[in-house]
Amino acid sequence: MLVVLAAAACAPAHGAAYEAAFGAAARDEGAGRFEAAARGYDDAATRATRPRDADQARWDAAVVTTRSGNVAAAAGRFEAIAADATSEHVAEAAYRLAALRIESGDADLGWRDMEQIPRRFPTHGVGHAAVRRLVQHADEQGARAGLEELHALERDLGATELVELIAFATAEHLEALGDDRAARDAFVRIADRWPYPFGAFFDDALWHASLLDEKLGLYQGAIEDLERMLRQRETTSLVGSYERQKYVPAILRIGELYRDRLHDRPRAREAFHRLYAEFAHSTLRDEALWLEAALWHDDGDADKACGRLGTLVREFPDSRYVPCALKQCPDLERARNSAAPPECHDYIARMTESPSERDEQRDGR
């Protein structure tokens, strides 16, 4: 009881009249009575004892007016908030006003307003949203027009935090335009300039660089890009994982690059085994054992191959690879409660084919 009383004592004093008016407006909004809700939020704003509460009520009135479909009234409300230097919603209101104009027929003015959003609010989230929207709009005229828009943004915003987003989008556009070498270099520069853990695009930049290195025939470079990403990996013994999205695809691609591009089978086996041994939370650990075993089998070491497949059958009894492992190594036994498929499917065997072999299969050669 003392805790409850203490919490109540620390609660902000909105005022009974404000809370009643705001609550009634929120109920109208929830029921779809948007015009009534807007009037209710206006009423709450007049009854607020704190400027912050009045500001929030005016913002909610503008948002709900948009939902009512009254574009002109909503635009007027957002314009008033954007012009109020004391409001906490100035940046959001300016963005919403520009977007509303674009979507409601006053596109020329709306896009001129949108151009100013990242320049006025480079540290606010709307700055990022505006950059993406401006580039997307320019892309409607082609990737070259998008790249020109990015160059203009970089000239004005190169000293702000938005420059990282602009740099990444620029590299993407170079790639889209087919300038693979320039795009690859641009992605690497992003990883150099904004390294982990500070760079928002560190992993994505190295992933794109690796794909372009592979496309350019720089297979060892592609592997080094991916290994650079993985060197920043953090692990935990707690429930869950620090694994980031690109980690497992990265170690899998390292194995495939060694196997298919550099024909270095020992290092390919090592990479696939790393996926199994080091990525405890991955759902691809059984696949990694299957791929590693296939390399041992192709090299004529049936004992090693069946050893890896024995681990697969024991640790992943429900895996789709179990029937294929049993087919390859008859001494292995399926677990009594296994939910694995009853038969080995042909597509699993094709997973270990090289790109040239897959091309031959596709072309019927």
Stockholm file with secondary structure:
# STOCKHOLM 1.0

chainA/1-365         MLVVLAAAACAPAHGAAYEAAFGAAARDEGAGRFEAAARGYDDAATRATRPRDADQARWDAAVVTTRSGNVAAAAGRFEAIAADATSEHVAEAAYRLAALRIESGDADLGWRDMEQIPRRFPTHGVGHAAVRRLVQHADEQGARAGLEELHALERDLGATELVELIAFATAEHLEALGDDRAARDAFVRIADRWPYPFGAFFDDALWHASLLDEKLGLYQGAIEDLERMLRQRETTSLVGSYERQKYVPAILRIGELYRDRLHDRPRAREAFHRLYAEFAHSTLRDEALWLEAALWHDDGDADKACGRLGTLVREFPDSRYVPCALKQCPDLERARNSAAPPECHDYIARMTESPSERDEQRDGR
#=GR chainA/1-365 SS CHHHHHHHHHSCCCCHHHHHHHHHHHHHHHTTCHHHHHHHHHHHHHHCSSHHHHHHHHHHHHHHHHHHTCHHHHHHHHHHHHTCTTCTTHHHHHHHHHHHHHHTTCHHHHHHHHHHHHHHCTTSHHHHHHHHHHHHHHHTTCHHHHHHHHHHHHHHHTTSTTHHHHHHHHHHHHHHTTCHHHHHHHHHHHHHHSCTTTCTTHHHHHHHHHHHHHHTTCHHHHHHHHHHHHTTCCCCSSSSCCCCTTHHHHHHHHHHIIIIISCCHHHHHHHHHHHHHHCTTCTTHHHHHHHHHHHHHHTTCHHHHHHHHHHHHHHCTTCTTHHHHHHHCTTCCCCTTCCSCSSCCHHHHHTTSCHHHHHHHHHTC
#=GC SS_cons         CHHHHHHHHHSCCCCHHHHHHHHHHHHHHHTTCHHHHHHHHHHHHHHCSSHHHHHHHHHHHHHHHHHHTCHHHHHHHHHHHHTCTTCTTHHHHHHHHHHHHHHTTCHHHHHHHHHHHHHHCTTSHHHHHHHHHHHHHHHTTCHHHHHHHHHHHHHHHTTSTTHHHHHHHHHHHHHHTTCHHHHHHHHHHHHHHSCTTTCTTHHHHHHHHHHHHHHTTCHHHHHHHHHHHHTTCCCCSSSSCCCCTTHHHHHHHHHHIIIIISCCHHHHHHHHHHHHHHCTTCTTHHHHHHHHHHHHHHTTCHHHHHHHHHHHHHHCTTCTTHHHHHHHCTTCCCCTTCCSCSSCCHHHHHTTSCHHHHHHHHHTC
//
